[in-house]
Amino acid sequence: MNLAEPVASTWHAHLSLSFERRAAATILARREHVGPLRVQKSLYPEGEAVCHAIVLHPPSGIVGGDELEIDVSVGPSAHALLTTPGASKWYRSARAWAQQRLGLSVEAGGALEWLPQETIVFDAARAAMHSRIELADEARFIGMEVLCLGRRASGETFASGAVHLDTRVQRKGRPIWLERGQLEGGGGLLNASAGLAGFSVSGTLLAVAPRIEPGLLAACRGITVREAGSRHGLTALPELIVARYLGHSSEAARHWFVDLWRVLRPALIGCEAQVPRIWNT
């Protein structure tokens, strides 16, 4: 093991948040945590209608054996935006899997934006990421994930270890988006044309709303990317727009997703995009 990399005890942590609409404001009505997962305070950079919260993980990295669980509920007509202060790092593990379980629920007329900064999976990490998004009638959701395999800037590839991905989005129990996959370090899927095609950075953005205007997809397709040689695409499904990115620059992937978000947010949620201040620090 590289002695410059942190060695830590394992953590089992749980964060539970509930957002409610009170008059014209969205408030963080309930906040409970066990272990090193928390939010410090509610933020209102765009007025009282939208509550921003920054999810903190003080150990700064996830090691084998860690189990993190984040549960977020958004009440009727409430609107919450969650992000992170920096990249999430999944460190190498000799044997044990590290796990993160994300459970998001949005009640009728509510909106939730899950916009974490990028996820960096070190070589030899064993990472399992599970996401469940439950939506009621008229609920809306925008979420994105940028996944970096290995630390390309340091010359590290994802030669061993594994990443397990499991995402489910549903409205009133009816599936809208189901995705499961496993990427093995050094495996053929990393270079296969049907997989990551040799790219070290992949990303997905999901925008869910009960009604999507036909011209919205065309507007999104007019947005250009900043990384030469990268691949990207957009697809419209019932109640859903999916954006995919493959490249080597996590910064370019995030820029493209944020540019898409600037178009999708006013069209689907009804308010202009307000970039979280933490992204500029």
N, C-alpha and C positions, 0 to 999 in steps of 0.2 A: 504494500500500500504506500502511496505517496504520503510522506509524513507531513506535507503541507496541507493535506486534506483533513477536515475535522473528524474526530472520532467521538461519538456521543452515545449515551445510554438511550434506550428506546423510550418513546413517549406514546401514551394513549390519550388522545385529546378530543374534546367534543365542544362545539360551539353551536348554540341555538339562538336564533334571532327571529323576532316577530315584528312586522311593520304594520301600522294601522293608519287609516285616514281619520283625522279629527278636524272637522270643519274643512278649511281649505288646505290643511297641512298633513303631510305624512310624518309620523313619528316612529321612533324605535321604541315600541311599547314593552318589549321583553327582551332581555339579554342575559343568557346564562352560559357559563363556560366551565369546563373541567380541563385542567392541563393547559399547555401553552398554545391556545387558540383564543383570540379575543378581538373585539373592536373597542377603540377608546372612547369615541364620541360620535354623535351624528353631525353631519356637515350639510350645509345648505348653500352651495355656491351658485345655484340658479333659482333661489327662492324656496319658500316653505312647501311647495307642492311636491318636490322631489327630495327624498332623503338619501344622501350619499353616505356610505360606510366603507372603511378600509379594514380588511381582514388581515390581522397580524399573526405571524407565527414566529415568536421571538427566537427559537433555536436557529432560524434562518436556513435550515436544511432538513431533509427527511432521510432517515437511515433505515436499514433493514430492521423489520420488527415494529416500526412506527405504525400507528393506526390513527388517522385523523378523520373526524366526522364533522361535517358542516350541514346544519339544517336551517333553512330560511323559509319563512312563510310571509306572504304579502296579502294583506286583507283586501276586502272589496274596495275598489277605486283608489287604493294606495299605489304609490310608485316609489320603488327603491332602486338604487344603483350601487353595486358592490364591486370593489376592485382590490388590488394588493399593492403594497408599497414597492415591490421589486419582483425580480424573477424568483420562481420556486425552484429549488435545487434538490434533486433526488440523488443521493450519494450511493457509491458502490456497496454491494452486500455480498458476503461470502455464501450465504444460504437463504436467509430469511427474506420474505417479501415485505415491502412497505406498502401500505394501503391508504387511499383517500376515498371517502364516500361522501358524495355531494347530493343532498336532497333539497330540492327547491319546489315550493308550491305557491301558486298565485290564484287568488279567488276572483270572483266575477268582476270584470272591469278593471282589475289591477294590472300593473306592469312591473316587470323585474328585468334588470340588466345585469348580467354576470360578465364582467370585463376584467379578468385577471391579467397581469403581465405574464410574460412567457414562462414556460416550464422547461427546465434544463435537466435532462436525464444523463447522468454520468455513465461512462463505460462501466459495465459490470453491475449496474443497478438492477434491482428487481422491483418494478413499480406496477401497482395495480390501481387503476383510476376508474371509479364507478360514479355515474351521474344519473339521477332520476329527476325529471322535471314534470310536475303535475300541474295542469292548467284547467281552470274552470271556464264556463262560458264567457266569451268576450275578454278573456285574459290574454296578455301579450308578453312575449319574452324575446330578448336578444342576448345571445351568449357567444363567446369566442374563446378559442384555445389555440395557442401557438406552441408547438412541441419541438424542442431541439434535442436531437440524439447525439450525444457526445459533445465535446467542447472543441469545435472546429478551429477556433482562433488559437487554441493551444496545441493543435495537431492531433487531438484525440478523436477517434472514431468510436462508433458503438459496436465494438467487436464481440462483446459477450454480455450476458445478462438478458433481460426481457422486459417488455412493457405490455401490460394487458389493459385494453380499453373497452369500456362497456357504457354506452349512453342510451338512454331511453327518454323520449319526450312523448307525452300523451295528454289528450284533453278529455276529461271525464272518463278516464279508463280506456279511451280509444287511441291506439298508437298513431302518432304522427311521424316519428323518426326513431328507428332502431338501428344501432350500430354496435358490433362487437368485433374485436380483432386482437391479435397478439403479434408483436414484433419481436423476433429473437435477435439478439446481438450477433452480428456476423451472418445472419440468415439470408436466404435467397430473396425474401420479400423486400429487403432493403434496396436491392438493385433491380428488381423485376419491374417491367413496364406497367404491370398491373398493381404494383406496390408503390414504393417511394422513388423508384427510378433513379437511385443513386443520390438523391438529395438528403441533406441532413436536417432540414427544417420542413415541417408540415404544419398546416393550420386549417381549422374549420370555424366558420361562423354560421350560426343558425339564427334566423329571424322568423318568429312565429306570431301570426295574427289571424283572427277569424276571417278577415278579408284582405286580399292583396290585389291592388290595382294592376291591370295588365302592363301598363307602361313602366312600372317600377323596376322590373328585371332589366329592361333596355337601358334605363338610367344608370343602373349599377354596372352594366357591361361597358358603359362609356368611361369608367374610371380606369386609369392606367396604373401599372405597377412600376416600382422604382428599381427593380433588380433585373438586369439583363440575363436572359437565359432561364428565368424562372418559369413555372407553369401555374396557371390559375384558371378557374372556371366557376360559373354560377349556374344554378338550376332552380327552377320554380316548381314546387309541388303544391298540392292543395294545402293552404294555410301556412306554407313554409317556403322560405328562400334559403338555399344552401350555397355557401361560398367555400371553395377549397384552394389551398395554396401549397405549392412545392417549390423549394429553393434552398439557398444556403444562408440567407440573411434573415434573422428573426426581426431585425429592425424594419426591413422592407415589408415583411409579412404583416407586422403590426400597422405600419403606415397604410397599407392597402385596406386592412380590415377597418381601421378608424375612418378612412375616407368613405368606405361603404356604410359604416354606421352613421356618418353625417347625412347620408341620403335616406337610409332606412328609418332612422329614429323619428324624424318629423312625419314621414308617411305612415308609419305604423303605430306610433305612440302619441303623436300630436304635439311634440315640442322639439325645438331646435337642439342640436347636439351641444353639450357643454362638457369639454374635456376635463376630467378630474385633475385637480391641481397637483396631486402626487405624481402624475406622469411627467411633470416638468421639473422634478427635483432630481 
